[in-house]
Amino acid sequence: MYKDKKLALVTGSTLGIGYAIAEALVNDNADVIINGRNEARVQEAVDKINSGKTSDAQAIAGVADLSTAEGVESLTGRFPEVDVLVNNLGIFEPKPFAEITDADWLKFFEVNVLSGVRLSRHYLPQMLDKNWGRIIFISSESGIMTPKEMIHYGMTKSAQLAVSRGLAEMTAGTAVTVNSVLPGPTASEGVQTFVDQLAKAGNKTNAEMEDEFFRTMRPTSLIKRFAKPEEIAAVVAFVCSPEAAVINGSSVRAEGGLVQSII
C-alpha cells in the first residue's frame, strides 16, 4: 500500500494479467492509467475497476497504440510523468520456426520489446530526478526456456530481461528500481481461448486439456496448473511497492516452478 498516492501506467491493461495488475495497484492507492488501443474496451476496464476499488485511487483511460513510436509519444504527451511503469503489453502466437517471416520477427520485437524501451526511455530519467520510481517488465519463463513452438516470442522475452537488467544498472544509489517478473502459463483470456481451441480439436474437456498440457508441454511445472492473473498481479504489486526497495535488477520468477535451475 502506498502511503502517498502514486501514478502508475500499466500497458496492455484491458484484460488478463495487465488488468489484474492495474486493479491491484489501484487498490494499493495508485491512480492507474489503463492502456489499450480500443477506446470502448479501455473505458469498460476503467469503469469496472473504479466500481469495485477499495481505495481512494482511480483508474484513468489512456488509449494509445504503444506498439508504435507515435502511440508512445501521444500517451507520454498526455502523461509526462509516472511513478510506476509496468511494461505488460505483449503478443504471442504459436508458429513453426520455418513459417515465421521477417515481418513476424519485427512485429514481435516492436510490440513486446520496443514499446517498453520507448516508455522507459521517457520515464526513467524523471524517476531518477525525483529519486523514486518503479519499472517492471512482464517477461515470461519463455525468456529463459525458449519454447520451440514460438521462438520469436521467446526471443522478445529474453530481450526484456537484458533491457531490464541494463536499465537497473543506471539506478545505482537511488530509490528507483527496474525489474522483470516472469509469469509461467497463466489463464488469461488469450491463453484460455488457445486452450479452448485445443480442447475442441482434441474432443477433450478444458480440464483434460490443461492436464495434458502440463504433462506433455510443460512437464517441469510444480503447480501443474495455469496461474490465475490475480496471482501474478500480487507478485507485481509487491515488486512495485516501497517494501520491495531491495529488489533491483532482478528477474522475479512467478512461473510455478517450471524453471528447474536454482539461479
DRENPA-391375 format. One record per residue (C-alpha): y, z, x; residue number from 1; residue in three letters. Coordinates in Angstrom, 3 decimals. Layout:
<rec><y>Y</y><z>Z</z><x>X</x><pos>NUM</pos><code>ALA</code></rec>
...
This chain:
<rec><y>0.000</y><z>0.000</z><x>0.000</x><pos>1</pos><code>MET</code></rec>
<rec><y>3.409</y><z>-0.996</z><x>1.376</x><pos>2</pos><code>TYR</code></rec>
<rec><y>5.930</y><z>1.861</z><x>1.138</x><pos>3</pos><code>LYS</code></rec>
<rec><y>8.746</y><z>-0.670</z><x>1.321</x><pos>4</pos><code>ASP</code></rec>
<rec><y>8.234</y><z>-3.809</z><x>-0.740</x><pos>5</pos><code>LYS</code></rec>
<rec><y>7.274</y><z>-6.877</z><x>1.279</x><pos>6</pos><code>LYS</code></rec>
<rec><y>7.380</y><z>-10.606</z><x>0.565</x><pos>7</pos><code>LEU</code></rec>
<rec><y>4.131</y><z>-12.489</z><x>1.128</x><pos>8</pos><code>ALA</code></rec>
<rec><y>3.160</y><z>-16.135</z><x>0.948</x><pos>9</pos><code>LEU</code></rec>
<rec><y>-0.473</y><z>-16.949</z><x>0.184</x><pos>10</pos><code>VAL</code></rec>
<rec><y>-1.122</y><z>-20.672</z><x>0.417</x><pos>11</pos><code>THR</code></rec>
<rec><y>-3.551</y><z>-22.311</z><x>-1.966</x><pos>12</pos><code>GLY</code></rec>
<rec><y>-3.491</y><z>-19.264</z><x>-4.220</x><pos>13</pos><code>SER</code></rec>
<rec><y>-4.014</y><z>-20.507</z><x>-7.772</x><pos>14</pos><code>THR</code></rec>
<rec><y>-7.789</y><z>-19.990</z><x>-7.652</x><pos>15</pos><code>LEU</code></rec>
<rec><y>-10.617</y><z>-18.399</z><x>-5.715</x><pos>16</pos><code>GLY</code></rec>
<rec><y>-10.092</y><z>-16.373</z><x>-2.561</x><pos>17</pos><code>ILE</code></rec>
<rec><y>-6.386</y><z>-17.237</z><x>-2.412</x><pos>18</pos><code>GLY</code></rec>
<rec><y>-5.778</y><z>-15.983</z><x>-5.945</x><pos>19</pos><code>TYR</code></rec>
<rec><y>-7.731</y><z>-12.786</z><x>-5.263</x><pos>20</pos><code>ALA</code></rec>
<rec><y>-5.708</y><z>-12.165</z><x>-2.084</x><pos>21</pos><code>ILE</code></rec>
<rec><y>-2.428</y><z>-12.720</z><x>-3.931</x><pos>22</pos><code>ALA</code></rec>
<rec><y>-3.477</y><z>-10.331</z><x>-6.697</x><pos>23</pos><code>GLU</code></rec>
<rec><y>-4.486</y><z>-7.665</z><x>-4.171</x><pos>24</pos><code>ALA</code></rec>
<rec><y>-1.178</y><z>-7.953</z><x>-2.294</x><pos>25</pos><code>LEU</code></rec>
<rec><y>0.890</y><z>-7.695</z><x>-5.483</x><pos>26</pos><code>VAL</code></rec>
<rec><y>-0.995</y><z>-4.531</z><x>-6.350</x><pos>27</pos><code>ASN</code></rec>
<rec><y>-0.235</y><z>-3.277</z><x>-2.829</x><pos>28</pos><code>ASP</code></rec>
<rec><y>3.510</y><z>-3.599</z><x>-3.580</x><pos>29</pos><code>ASN</code></rec>
<rec><y>4.255</y><z>-7.023</z><x>-2.120</x><pos>30</pos><code>ALA</code></rec>
<rec><y>6.061</y><z>-9.754</z><x>-4.005</x><pos>31</pos><code>ASP</code></rec>
<rec><y>3.762</y><z>-12.740</z><x>-3.516</x><pos>32</pos><code>VAL</code></rec>
<rec><y>4.603</y><z>-16.438</z><x>-3.545</x><pos>33</pos><code>ILE</code></rec>
<rec><y>1.813</y><z>-18.198</z><x>-5.422</x><pos>34</pos><code>ILE</code></rec>
<rec><y>1.317</y><z>-21.659</z><x>-3.995</x><pos>35</pos><code>ASN</code></rec>
<rec><y>-0.285</y><z>-24.815</z><x>-5.277</x><pos>36</pos><code>GLY</code></rec>
<rec><y>0.580</y><z>-28.452</z><x>-5.925</x><pos>37</pos><code>ARG</code></rec>
<rec><y>0.300</y><z>-28.317</z><x>-9.721</x><pos>38</pos><code>ASN</code></rec>
<rec><y>3.188</y><z>-26.568</z><x>-11.450</x><pos>39</pos><code>GLU</code></rec>
<rec><y>1.193</y><z>-25.650</z><x>-14.559</x><pos>40</pos><code>ALA</code></rec>
<rec><y>-1.644</y><z>-24.091</z><x>-12.548</x><pos>41</pos><code>ARG</code></rec>
<rec><y>0.784</y><z>-22.180</z><x>-10.342</x><pos>42</pos><code>VAL</code></rec>
<rec><y>2.595</y><z>-20.788</z><x>-13.371</x><pos>43</pos><code>GLN</code></rec>
<rec><y>-0.703</y><z>-19.857</z><x>-15.015</x><pos>44</pos><code>GLU</code></rec>
<rec><y>-1.701</y><z>-17.860</z><x>-11.918</x><pos>45</pos><code>ALA</code></rec>
<rec><y>1.729</y><z>-16.209</z><x>-11.735</x><pos>46</pos><code>VAL</code></rec>
<rec><y>1.580</y><z>-15.159</z><x>-15.380</x><pos>47</pos><code>ASP</code></rec>
<rec><y>-1.978</y><z>-13.856</z><x>-15.074</x><pos>48</pos><code>LYS</code></rec>
<rec><y>-1.211</y><z>-11.721</z><x>-12.022</x><pos>49</pos><code>ILE</code></rec>
<rec><y>2.027</y><z>-10.371</z><x>-13.468</x><pos>50</pos><code>ASN</code></rec>
<rec><y>0.376</y><z>-9.428</z><x>-16.743</x><pos>51</pos><code>SER</code></rec>
<rec><y>-2.230</y><z>-7.272</z><x>-15.009</x><pos>52</pos><code>GLY</code></rec>
<rec><y>-0.416</y><z>-5.896</z><x>-11.962</x><pos>53</pos><code>LYS</code></rec>
<rec><y>-0.427</y><z>-2.199</z><x>-11.106</x><pos>54</pos><code>THR</code></rec>
<rec><y>2.786</y><z>-2.067</z><x>-9.038</x><pos>55</pos><code>SER</code></rec>
<rec><y>6.452</y><z>-2.976</z><x>-9.401</x><pos>56</pos><code>ASP</code></rec>
<rec><y>5.933</y><z>-6.088</z><x>-7.284</x><pos>57</pos><code>ALA</code></rec>
<rec><y>5.524</y><z>-9.516</z><x>-8.822</x><pos>58</pos><code>GLN</code></rec>
<rec><y>4.045</y><z>-12.943</z><x>-8.326</x><pos>59</pos><code>ALA</code></rec>
<rec><y>6.533</y><z>-15.792</z><x>-7.803</x><pos>60</pos><code>ILE</code></rec>
<rec><y>5.925</y><z>-19.515</z><x>-8.229</x><pos>61</pos><code>ALA</code></rec>
<rec><y>6.014</y><z>-21.619</z><x>-5.062</x><pos>62</pos><code>GLY</code></rec>
<rec><y>4.996</y><z>-25.153</z><x>-5.996</x><pos>63</pos><code>VAL</code></rec>
<rec><y>4.570</y><z>-27.385</z><x>-2.933</x><pos>64</pos><code>ALA</code></rec>
<rec><y>2.005</y><z>-29.612</z><x>-1.278</x><pos>65</pos><code>ASP</code></rec>
<rec><y>1.628</y><z>-27.774</z><x>2.018</x><pos>66</pos><code>LEU</code></rec>
<rec><y>-0.703</y><z>-30.397</z><x>3.441</x><pos>67</pos><code>SER</code></rec>
<rec><y>2.444</y><z>-32.400</z><x>4.245</x><pos>68</pos><code>THR</code></rec>
<rec><y>5.394</y><z>-31.670</z><x>6.516</x><pos>69</pos><code>ALA</code></rec>
<rec><y>7.715</y><z>-32.427</z><x>3.595</x><pos>70</pos><code>GLU</code></rec>
<rec><y>5.979</y><z>-29.882</z><x>1.400</x><pos>71</pos><code>GLY</code></rec>
<rec><y>6.241</y><z>-27.195</z><x>4.054</x><pos>72</pos><code>VAL</code></rec>
<rec><y>9.925</y><z>-27.976</z><x>4.556</x><pos>73</pos><code>GLU</code></rec>
<rec><y>10.520</y><z>-27.720</z><x>0.813</x><pos>74</pos><code>SER</code></rec>
<rec><y>8.870</y><z>-24.315</z><x>0.483</x><pos>75</pos><code>LEU</code></rec>
<rec><y>10.371</y><z>-22.808</z><x>3.625</x><pos>76</pos><code>THR</code></rec>
<rec><y>13.769</y><z>-24.009</z><x>2.449</x><pos>77</pos><code>GLY</code></rec>
<rec><y>13.329</y><z>-22.007</z><x>-0.737</x><pos>78</pos><code>ARG</code></rec>
<rec><y>11.759</y><z>-19.012</z><x>1.007</x><pos>79</pos><code>PHE</code></rec>
<rec><y>13.201</y><z>-18.967</z><x>4.553</x><pos>80</pos><code>PRO</code></rec>
<rec><y>11.689</y><z>-15.583</z><x>5.434</x><pos>81</pos><code>GLU</code></rec>
<rec><y>8.460</y><z>-13.785</z><x>4.557</x><pos>82</pos><code>VAL</code></rec>
<rec><y>6.881</y><z>-10.598</z><x>5.851</x><pos>83</pos><code>ASP</code></rec>
<rec><y>3.282</y><z>-11.684</z><x>5.342</x><pos>84</pos><code>VAL</code></rec>
<rec><y>1.833</y><z>-15.187</z><x>5.668</x><pos>85</pos><code>LEU</code></rec>
<rec><y>-1.754</y><z>-15.842</z><x>4.601</x><pos>86</pos><code>VAL</code></rec>
<rec><y>-2.834</y><z>-19.360</z><x>5.577</x><pos>87</pos><code>ASN</code></rec>
<rec><y>-5.550</y><z>-19.785</z><x>2.975</x><pos>88</pos><code>ASN</code></rec>
<rec><y>-5.084</y><z>-23.430</z><x>1.984</x><pos>89</pos><code>LEU</code></rec>
<rec><y>-8.205</y><z>-25.402</z><x>2.768</x><pos>90</pos><code>GLY</code></rec>
<rec><y>-10.612</y><z>-28.080</z><x>1.621</x><pos>91</pos><code>ILE</code></rec>
<rec><y>-14.331</y><z>-28.568</z><x>2.222</x><pos>92</pos><code>PHE</code></rec>
<rec><y>-16.822</y><z>-31.304</z><x>1.479</x><pos>93</pos><code>GLU</code></rec>
<rec><y>-20.471</y><z>-31.672</z><x>2.478</x><pos>94</pos><code>PRO</code></rec>
<rec><y>-20.830</y><z>-35.105</z><x>4.102</x><pos>95</pos><code>LYS</code></rec>
<rec><y>-23.264</y><z>-36.628</z><x>6.629</x><pos>96</pos><code>PRO</code></rec>
<rec><y>-21.651</y><z>-36.927</z><x>10.051</x><pos>97</pos><code>PHE</code></rec>
<rec><y>-22.110</y><z>-40.710</z><x>10.237</x><pos>98</pos><code>ALA</code></rec>
<rec><y>-20.187</y><z>-41.087</z><x>6.971</x><pos>99</pos><code>GLU</code></rec>
<rec><y>-17.157</y><z>-39.003</z><x>7.986</x><pos>100</pos><code>ILE</code></rec>
<rec><y>-14.386</y><z>-41.525</z><x>8.557</x><pos>101</pos><code>THR</code></rec>
<rec><y>-11.353</y><z>-41.236</z><x>10.810</x><pos>102</pos><code>ASP</code></rec>
<rec><y>-9.288</y><z>-40.707</z><x>7.682</x><pos>103</pos><code>ALA</code></rec>
<rec><y>-11.544</y><z>-37.809</z><x>6.679</x><pos>104</pos><code>ASP</code></rec>
<rec><y>-11.138</y><z>-36.142</z><x>10.080</x><pos>105</pos><code>TRP</code></rec>
<rec><y>-7.366</y><z>-36.498</z><x>9.952</x><pos>106</pos><code>LEU</code></rec>
<rec><y>-7.124</y><z>-35.276</z><x>6.352</x><pos>107</pos><code>LYS</code></rec>
<rec><y>-9.169</y><z>-32.151</z><x>7.052</x><pos>108</pos><code>PHE</code></rec>
<rec><y>-7.134</y><z>-31.377</z><x>10.152</x><pos>109</pos><code>PHE</code></rec>
<rec><y>-3.817</y><z>-31.828</z><x>8.371</x><pos>110</pos><code>GLU</code></rec>
<rec><y>-4.749</y><z>-29.731</z><x>5.338</x><pos>111</pos><code>VAL</code></rec>
<rec><y>-6.767</y><z>-26.972</z><x>6.982</x><pos>112</pos><code>ASN</code></rec>
<rec><y>-5.005</y><z>-26.648</z><x>10.336</x><pos>113</pos><code>VAL</code></rec>
<rec><y>-1.550</y><z>-28.212</z><x>10.371</x><pos>114</pos><code>LEU</code></rec>
<rec><y>-0.474</y><z>-26.503</z><x>7.138</x><pos>115</pos><code>SER</code></rec>
<rec><y>-0.891</y><z>-23.124</z><x>8.853</x><pos>116</pos><code>GLY</code></rec>
<rec><y>0.572</y><z>-24.367</z><x>12.123</x><pos>117</pos><code>VAL</code></rec>
<rec><y>3.727</y><z>-25.626</z><x>10.432</x><pos>118</pos><code>ARG</code></rec>
<rec><y>4.226</y><z>-22.475</z><x>8.379</x><pos>119</pos><code>LEU</code></rec>
<rec><y>3.558</y><z>-20.196</z><x>11.336</x><pos>120</pos><code>SER</code></rec>
<rec><y>5.983</y><z>-22.205</z><x>13.471</x><pos>121</pos><code>ARG</code></rec>
<rec><y>8.663</y><z>-21.451</z><x>10.878</x><pos>122</pos><code>HIS</code></rec>
<rec><y>7.873</y><z>-17.836</z><x>10.025</x><pos>123</pos><code>TYR</code></rec>
<rec><y>6.625</y><z>-16.287</z><x>13.281</x><pos>124</pos><code>LEU</code></rec>
<rec><y>9.993</y><z>-16.363</z><x>15.112</x><pos>125</pos><code>PRO</code></rec>
<rec><y>11.770</y><z>-14.448</z><x>12.348</x><pos>126</pos><code>GLN</code></rec>
<rec><y>8.911</y><z>-11.927</z><x>12.170</x><pos>127</pos><code>MET</code></rec>
<rec><y>9.347</y><z>-11.336</z><x>15.896</x><pos>128</pos><code>LEU</code></rec>
<rec><y>13.105</y><z>-10.949</z><x>15.415</x><pos>129</pos><code>ASP</code></rec>
<rec><y>12.501</y><z>-8.294</z><x>12.721</x><pos>130</pos><code>LYS</code></rec>
<rec><y>9.693</y><z>-6.720</z><x>14.775</x><pos>131</pos><code>ASN</code></rec>
<rec><y>7.276</y><z>-6.668</z><x>11.849</x><pos>132</pos><code>TRP</code></rec>
<rec><y>5.037</y><z>-9.214</z><x>10.239</x><pos>133</pos><code>GLY</code></rec>
<rec><y>1.511</y><z>-10.299</z><x>9.473</x><pos>134</pos><code>ARG</code></rec>
<rec><y>-0.030</y><z>-13.765</z><x>9.796</x><pos>135</pos><code>ILE</code></rec>
<rec><y>-3.616</y><z>-14.292</z><x>8.664</x><pos>136</pos><code>ILE</code></rec>
<rec><y>-5.655</y><z>-17.475</z><x>8.943</x><pos>137</pos><code>PHE</code></rec>
<rec><y>-8.527</y><z>-17.663</z><x>6.465</x><pos>138</pos><code>ILE</code></rec>
<rec><y>-11.180</y><z>-19.234</z><x>8.654</x><pos>139</pos><code>SER</code></rec>
<rec><y>-14.936</y><z>-19.093</z><x>7.998</x><pos>140</pos><code>SER</code></rec>
<rec><y>-18.244</y><z>-18.292</z><x>9.608</x><pos>141</pos><code>GLU</code></rec>
<rec><y>-18.373</y><z>-22.084</z><x>9.962</x><pos>142</pos><code>SER</code></rec>
<rec><y>-15.777</y><z>-21.687</z><x>12.708</x><pos>143</pos><code>GLY</code></rec>
<rec><y>-18.439</y><z>-20.199</z><x>14.980</x><pos>144</pos><code>ILE</code></rec>
<rec><y>-21.591</y><z>-21.590</z><x>13.319</x><pos>145</pos><code>MET</code></rec>
<rec><y>-20.661</y><z>-25.219</z><x>12.665</x><pos>146</pos><code>THR</code></rec>
<rec><y>-22.641</y><z>-26.465</z><x>9.640</x><pos>147</pos><code>PRO</code></rec>
<rec><y>-24.374</y><z>-29.784</z><x>10.231</x><pos>148</pos><code>LYS</code></rec>
<rec><y>-23.624</y><z>-30.827</z><x>6.648</x><pos>149</pos><code>GLU</code></rec>
<rec><y>-19.824</y><z>-30.646</z><x>7.141</x><pos>150</pos><code>MET</code></rec>
<rec><y>-18.974</y><z>-30.803</z><x>10.814</x><pos>151</pos><code>ILE</code></rec>
<rec><y>-15.382</y><z>-31.881</z><x>10.108</x><pos>152</pos><code>HIS</code></rec>
<rec><y>-14.832</y><z>-28.693</z><x>8.093</x><pos>153</pos><code>TYR</code></rec>
<rec><y>-16.345</y><z>-26.522</z><x>10.835</x><pos>154</pos><code>GLY</code></rec>
<rec><y>-14.075</y><z>-28.167</z><x>13.389</x><pos>155</pos><code>MET</code></rec>
<rec><y>-10.980</y><z>-27.117</z><x>11.443</x><pos>156</pos><code>THR</code></rec>
<rec><y>-12.216</y><z>-23.556</z><x>11.073</x><pos>157</pos><code>LYS</code></rec>
<rec><y>-12.774</y><z>-23.337</z><x>14.845</x><pos>158</pos><code>SER</code></rec>
<rec><y>-9.284</y><z>-24.719</z><x>15.399</x><pos>159</pos><code>ALA</code></rec>
<rec><y>-7.817</y><z>-21.982</z><x>13.208</x><pos>160</pos><code>GLN</code></rec>
<rec><y>-9.423</y><z>-19.339</z><x>15.425</x><pos>161</pos><code>LEU</code></rec>
<rec><y>-7.852</y><z>-20.891</z><x>18.515</x><pos>162</pos><code>ALA</code></rec>
<rec><y>-4.404</y><z>-21.179</z><x>16.934</x><pos>163</pos><code>VAL</code></rec>
<rec><y>-4.555</y><z>-17.627</z><x>15.612</x><pos>164</pos><code>SER</code></rec>
<rec><y>-5.515</y><z>-16.133</z><x>18.962</x><pos>165</pos><code>ARG</code></rec>
<rec><y>-2.870</y><z>-18.137</z><x>20.780</x><pos>166</pos><code>GLY</code></rec>
<rec><y>-0.140</y><z>-17.032</z><x>18.383</x><pos>167</pos><code>LEU</code></rec>
<rec><y>-1.247</y><z>-13.416</z><x>18.721</x><pos>168</pos><code>ALA</code></rec>
<rec><y>-0.527</y><z>-13.627</z><x>22.458</x><pos>169</pos><code>GLU</code></rec>
<rec><y>3.112</y><z>-14.261</z><x>21.548</x><pos>170</pos><code>MET</code></rec>
<rec><y>3.327</y><z>-10.918</z><x>19.703</x><pos>171</pos><code>THR</code></rec>
<rec><y>2.580</y><z>-8.638</z><x>22.663</x><pos>172</pos><code>ALA</code></rec>
<rec><y>4.543</y><z>-5.395</z><x>22.493</x><pos>173</pos><code>GLY</code></rec>
<rec><y>5.745</y><z>-5.991</z><x>18.934</x><pos>174</pos><code>THR</code></rec>
<rec><y>4.717</y><z>-4.808</z><x>15.465</x><pos>175</pos><code>ALA</code></rec>
<rec><y>3.742</y><z>-8.362</z><x>14.481</x><pos>176</pos><code>VAL</code></rec>
<rec><y>0.053</y><z>-9.230</z><x>14.293</x><pos>177</pos><code>THR</code></rec>
<rec><y>-1.821</y><z>-12.514</z><x>13.964</x><pos>178</pos><code>VAL</code></rec>
<rec><y>-5.485</y><z>-12.504</z><x>12.989</x><pos>179</pos><code>ASN</code></rec>
<rec><y>-8.196</y><z>-14.583</z><x>11.402</x><pos>180</pos><code>SER</code></rec>
<rec><y>-10.541</y><z>-13.460</z><x>8.657</x><pos>181</pos><code>VAL</code></rec>
<rec><y>-13.927</y><z>-15.189</z><x>8.469</x><pos>182</pos><code>LEU</code></rec>
<rec><y>-15.460</y><z>-15.142</z><x>4.982</x><pos>183</pos><code>PRO</code></rec>
<rec><y>-19.021</y><z>-16.271</z><x>4.508</x><pos>184</pos><code>GLY</code></rec>
<rec><y>-20.229</y><z>-18.207</z><x>1.459</x><pos>185</pos><code>PRO</code></rec>
<rec><y>-18.082</y><z>-16.968</z><x>-1.408</x><pos>186</pos><code>THR</code></rec>
<rec><y>-18.360</y><z>-17.507</z><x>-5.153</x><pos>187</pos><code>ALA</code></rec>
<rec><y>-15.043</y><z>-19.306</z><x>-5.537</x><pos>188</pos><code>SER</code></rec>
<rec><y>-14.579</y><z>-21.955</z><x>-8.207</x><pos>189</pos><code>GLU</code></rec>
<rec><y>-15.267</y><z>-24.783</z><x>-5.757</x><pos>190</pos><code>GLY</code></rec>
<rec><y>-18.465</y><z>-23.213</z><x>-4.443</x><pos>191</pos><code>VAL</code></rec>
<rec><y>-19.598</y><z>-22.343</z><x>-7.953</x><pos>192</pos><code>GLN</code></rec>
<rec><y>-19.169</y><z>-25.967</z><x>-9.007</x><pos>193</pos><code>THR</code></rec>
<rec><y>-21.186</y><z>-27.027</z><x>-5.952</x><pos>194</pos><code>PHE</code></rec>
<rec><y>-23.986</y><z>-24.586</z><x>-6.857</x><pos>195</pos><code>VAL</code></rec>
<rec><y>-23.918</y><z>-25.725</z><x>-10.492</x><pos>196</pos><code>ASP</code></rec>
<rec><y>-24.400</y><z>-29.320</z><x>-9.371</x><pos>197</pos><code>GLN</code></rec>
<rec><y>-27.263</y><z>-28.412</z><x>-7.043</x><pos>198</pos><code>LEU</code></rec>
<rec><y>-28.947</y><z>-26.318</z><x>-9.735</x><pos>199</pos><code>ALA</code></rec>
<rec><y>-28.683</y><z>-29.077</z><x>-12.301</x><pos>200</pos><code>LYS</code></rec>
<rec><y>-30.000</y><z>-31.687</z><x>-9.872</x><pos>201</pos><code>ALA</code></rec>
<rec><y>-32.943</y><z>-29.463</z><x>-8.948</x><pos>202</pos><code>GLY</code></rec>
<rec><y>-33.640</y><z>-28.322</z><x>-12.509</x><pos>203</pos><code>ASN</code></rec>
<rec><y>-33.073</y><z>-24.685</z><x>-11.488</x><pos>204</pos><code>LYS</code></rec>
<rec><y>-31.033</y><z>-21.779</z><x>-12.765</x><pos>205</pos><code>THR</code></rec>
<rec><y>-27.965</y><z>-20.764</z><x>-10.792</x><pos>206</pos><code>ASN</code></rec>
<rec><y>-29.713</y><z>-17.571</z><x>-9.701</x><pos>207</pos><code>ALA</code></rec>
<rec><y>-32.673</y><z>-19.578</z><x>-8.415</x><pos>208</pos><code>GLU</code></rec>
<rec><y>-30.328</y><z>-21.955</z><x>-6.621</x><pos>209</pos><code>MET</code></rec>
<rec><y>-28.446</y><z>-19.075</z><x>-4.979</x><pos>210</pos><code>GLU</code></rec>
<rec><y>-31.726</y><z>-17.550</z><x>-3.804</x><pos>211</pos><code>ASP</code></rec>
<rec><y>-32.853</y><z>-20.899</z><x>-2.405</x><pos>212</pos><code>GLU</code></rec>
<rec><y>-29.500</y><z>-21.468</z><x>-0.697</x><pos>213</pos><code>PHE</code></rec>
<rec><y>-29.778</y><z>-18.241</z><x>1.258</x><pos>214</pos><code>PHE</code></rec>
<rec><y>-33.462</y><z>-18.735</z><x>2.045</x><pos>215</pos><code>ARG</code></rec>
<rec><y>-33.098</y><z>-22.288</z><x>3.334</x><pos>216</pos><code>THR</code></rec>
<rec><y>-29.469</y><z>-22.961</z><x>4.311</x><pos>217</pos><code>MET</code></rec>
<rec><y>-28.093</y><z>-19.530</z><x>5.305</x><pos>218</pos><code>ARG</code></rec>
<rec><y>-31.225</y><z>-17.518</z><x>6.136</x><pos>219</pos><code>PRO</code></rec>
<rec><y>-29.441</y><z>-15.142</z><x>8.544</x><pos>220</pos><code>THR</code></rec>
<rec><y>-27.287</y><z>-13.655</z><x>5.777</x><pos>221</pos><code>SER</code></rec>
<rec><y>-27.882</y><z>-9.922</z><x>5.442</x><pos>222</pos><code>LEU</code></rec>
<rec><y>-26.429</y><z>-9.533</z><x>1.951</x><pos>223</pos><code>ILE</code></rec>
<rec><y>-28.401</y><z>-12.547</z><x>0.631</x><pos>224</pos><code>LYS</code></rec>
<rec><y>-25.783</y><z>-13.469</z><x>-1.943</x><pos>225</pos><code>ARG</code></rec>
<rec><y>-22.386</y><z>-15.073</z><x>-2.341</x><pos>226</pos><code>PHE</code></rec>
<rec><y>-19.475</y><z>-12.747</z><x>-1.697</x><pos>227</pos><code>ALA</code></rec>
<rec><y>-17.021</y><z>-12.137</z><x>-4.509</x><pos>228</pos><code>LYS</code></rec>
<rec><y>-13.458</y><z>-13.367</z><x>-3.911</x><pos>229</pos><code>PRO</code></rec>
<rec><y>-12.241</y><z>-9.813</z><x>-4.555</x><pos>230</pos><code>GLU</code></rec>
<rec><y>-14.424</y><z>-8.531</z><x>-1.722</x><pos>231</pos><code>GLU</code></rec>
<rec><y>-12.837</y><z>-10.943</z><x>0.734</x><pos>232</pos><code>ILE</code></rec>
<rec><y>-9.379</y><z>-10.148</z><x>-0.628</x><pos>233</pos><code>ALA</code></rec>
<rec><y>-9.882</y><z>-6.436</z><x>0.067</x><pos>234</pos><code>ALA</code></rec>
<rec><y>-10.519</y><z>-7.193</z><x>3.734</x><pos>235</pos><code>VAL</code></rec>
<rec><y>-7.492</y><z>-9.489</z><x>3.979</x><pos>236</pos><code>VAL</code></rec>
<rec><y>-5.228</y><z>-6.989</z><x>2.217</x><pos>237</pos><code>ALA</code></rec>
<rec><y>-6.192</y><z>-4.319</z><x>4.739</x><pos>238</pos><code>PHE</code></rec>
<rec><y>-5.561</y><z>-6.599</z><x>7.729</x><pos>239</pos><code>VAL</code></rec>
<rec><y>-2.139</y><z>-7.373</z><x>6.199</x><pos>240</pos><code>CYS</code></rec>
<rec><y>-1.301</y><z>-3.690</z><x>5.779</x><pos>241</pos><code>SER</code></rec>
<rec><y>0.684</y><z>-1.345</z><x>8.039</x><pos>242</pos><code>PRO</code></rec>
<rec><y>-2.533</y><z>0.637</z><x>8.512</x><pos>243</pos><code>GLU</code></rec>
<rec><y>-4.060</y><z>-2.322</z><x>10.408</x><pos>244</pos><code>ALA</code></rec>
<rec><y>-1.444</y><z>-2.192</z><x>13.180</x><pos>245</pos><code>ALA</code></rec>
<rec><y>-4.068</y><z>-2.077</z><x>15.961</x><pos>246</pos><code>VAL</code></rec>
<rec><y>-5.896</y><z>-5.194</z><x>14.739</x><pos>247</pos><code>ILE</code></rec>
<rec><y>-4.299</y><z>-8.132</z><x>16.541</x><pos>248</pos><code>ASN</code></rec>
<rec><y>-5.680</y><z>-11.341</z><x>17.992</x><pos>249</pos><code>GLY</code></rec>
<rec><y>-8.956</y><z>-10.640</z><x>16.215</x><pos>250</pos><code>SER</code></rec>
<rec><y>-11.470</y><z>-12.671</z><x>14.267</x><pos>251</pos><code>SER</code></rec>
<rec><y>-12.410</y><z>-10.271</z><x>11.492</x><pos>252</pos><code>VAL</code></rec>
<rec><y>-15.822</y><z>-11.169</z><x>10.137</x><pos>253</pos><code>ARG</code></rec>
<rec><y>-16.487</y><z>-10.740</z><x>6.418</x><pos>254</pos><code>ALA</code></rec>
<rec><y>-19.483</y><z>-13.097</z><x>6.275</x><pos>255</pos><code>GLU</code></rec>
<rec><y>-22.202</y><z>-10.776</z><x>5.051</x><pos>256</pos><code>GLY</code></rec>
<rec><y>-23.892</y><z>-10.507</z><x>8.432</x><pos>257</pos><code>GLY</code></rec>
<rec><y>-24.569</y><z>-14.227</z><x>8.652</x><pos>258</pos><code>LEU</code></rec>
<rec><y>-23.440</y><z>-14.428</z><x>12.283</x><pos>259</pos><code>VAL</code></rec>
<rec><y>-26.077</y><z>-12.768</z><x>14.456</x><pos>260</pos><code>GLN</code></rec>
<rec><y>-24.029</y><z>-12.319</z><x>17.632</x><pos>261</pos><code>SER</code></rec>
<rec><y>-22.573</y><z>-8.847</z><x>18.258</x><pos>262</pos><code>ILE</code></rec>
<rec><y>-19.244</y><z>-10.182</z><x>19.566</x><pos>263</pos><code>ILE</code></rec>
